[in-house]
Amino acid sequence: GISAALADRPVSGSDVESVVDGIEGTLREAGPQVSSEDIGRLVLDHLRDLDEVAYIRYASVYKEFQDAADFEREMAELESAEK
């Protein structure tokens, strides 16, 4: 999951802890029943802000990319979100 997405990325341990803490805090506020879909979206949201490569890596598994077009589409969405 998150560890694989962040492998070999220039992200500090404290940044990773901050992401995990943020996700856990949001999940606690959401209540006892949270779907895996909600968790996946939260991880994507946090990774997008932390490291774009990690975001794309996680998105490729979470969104089940099938080919290069899926990567290109996600990159386009990422770029448009930054503007």
N, C-alpha and C positions, 0 to 999 in steps of 0.2 A: 503494500500500500504506500503509505507516505514515505517510509524509509527507502523503498525502491525508487520512488520518484525523485528523491533528493540525493540518491547515491552519486558521489563524485561531483556534486554541485558546491559552489562556493557559498555555503550557507552555514552560519554558526549554530552551535548547539543551543544557544540561548534563543535564537530565532525559531528553531524547530520547537523548543519548549513553549514558546509564546504562541505558536500556531496551535499546538496540541491543547494548551490551556484555553485558548479562545474557542476551539471546537467543543471541548468538554463543557465550558461555561454555557455556551449556547444550548447544548444538549440538556444540561441540567434545568435550564429555564424552560425548555420545551416540554418537560414532563417525562413520565416513565415510559411512554410508548413513542418511539421515534423510528421511522422507517429507514432501511438501509439506503434508500434513495435520498432521503434528507441528509443523511450523514455524508454520502458521496458528494452532494452539492455543496455542503459546508466545506469539505476538504478542498474541492475545486476552487471555491471562493477564496479561501485562505492561501492556497498555493499560487493563485493568479497574482496576488499581491506580493508574495514572497519571491517567487522565481518562475519565470515563464517556461523554462525548459522542464522543470518539475511539473508544472501545470499540464503541459502537453503530454508528458509521460503518463501522468495519472489519468488524464482525460482519455488517452488511447485505450486504456484498460476499462475504465469506468463506462465509457460510451461505446465500447466494443468496436473500435475502428477496424475497418475491413481492408482499406486500401489507401493509397496516397491522397486521393481526393478527400477522404475524411480528415487527414492531417491538414491539408490546404484549407479546407472549410473552417476548421477550428482556429487555425492561425489567422485567417481573415477576421473571424469574430473577435479574437483576442486583440488584434490591431485596431479594429473599429471601436472596441470598448475603451481603449487607451486614449482616444481622441476626445 
